[in-house]
Amino acid sequence: MSLTSDFMRRKRKKILGIMVLVAGVLAVAPGRLPGQVRKTCEGGVTLKLNAGVTAQGSLLIVEVAGAKPLAEFAGDWDGRAIPLWREGVKTGTLHGLIGVDLEKAPGRYAWKVSWKNAAGEAKSCSAFVTVRAGKFPTERLTVEKQFVQPDPEQEKRAEEDQKKMRAIFESVTPEHYWDGKFQLPLKGVTTGGNFGRRRILNGEARSPHAGVDFPALAGTPVFAAQAGKVALAEELYYSGNTVVIDHGYGIYTLYAHLSAIEVKPGDSVTPATEVGKVGATGRVTGPHLHWGLTVERARVNAMEIVQHKP
Ligand SMILES: [Zn+2]
């Protein structure tokens, strides 16, 4: 979602944006760098986290292993339920993803797993993660008043859109719709930027940019990042023609500013499904794809789900 006067500036900032992105990726590259957390708990249960220190807007990959499959298990991250799923029938290992919202207050947070042991007793164990402030650029822009102060009718529409989106992101489908790695939504495009960018418009702080922008020609086909079900496919005030895909277990991807929508709510999609075409609908001036990732309501850098198979 970009603004008029913002478009040329973005081009100039592209190189910087890529550098920031690379730095962000290096800072959180899980599984490969030291910093993994492994906590041994009662009854031979082990909690694993890909990182003990992470940044706002990141994804954490979690695992719970036990000598025997756990019964009545549940995960929690700072008061939010974190769904866990099994992959394959042979192992009792549970997998999960924790989204660290791009505005999550820096601090130390517990990831708590609870279960019942063979005797039916309630057990729990926690591992801790430190969240650091993300390194996001701040941009100060002066734009036309209408972009900062929509009229009451536009404002009402935008609020209704927001309510609708919140209801979608709050629902967790206990299904593993995705199958394998997530992919970038445009063929042949591997770099996107602007995630987390803080914006100050006409001196007023606005919500940070929660997606990744890919510059592309209008009409370029946009594909689903992975298999899922279409949760929303309609025109919204700020994001224009928008598609949201539910991948299951609280994982959603969003595709905005489309010139055309090729799916409808309830449709099953695969990575071969064209969900729409790149456009410039909503609050934009140049055609581009705005791609968002939400994990249990947390707004996360979508590039991370491509790098780590959930
Ligand atoms: Zn955007």
Residues whose N, C-alpha, C, O or C-beta is under 5 A from the ligand:
A	BS01	ZN	M1 S2 G211 D213 H290
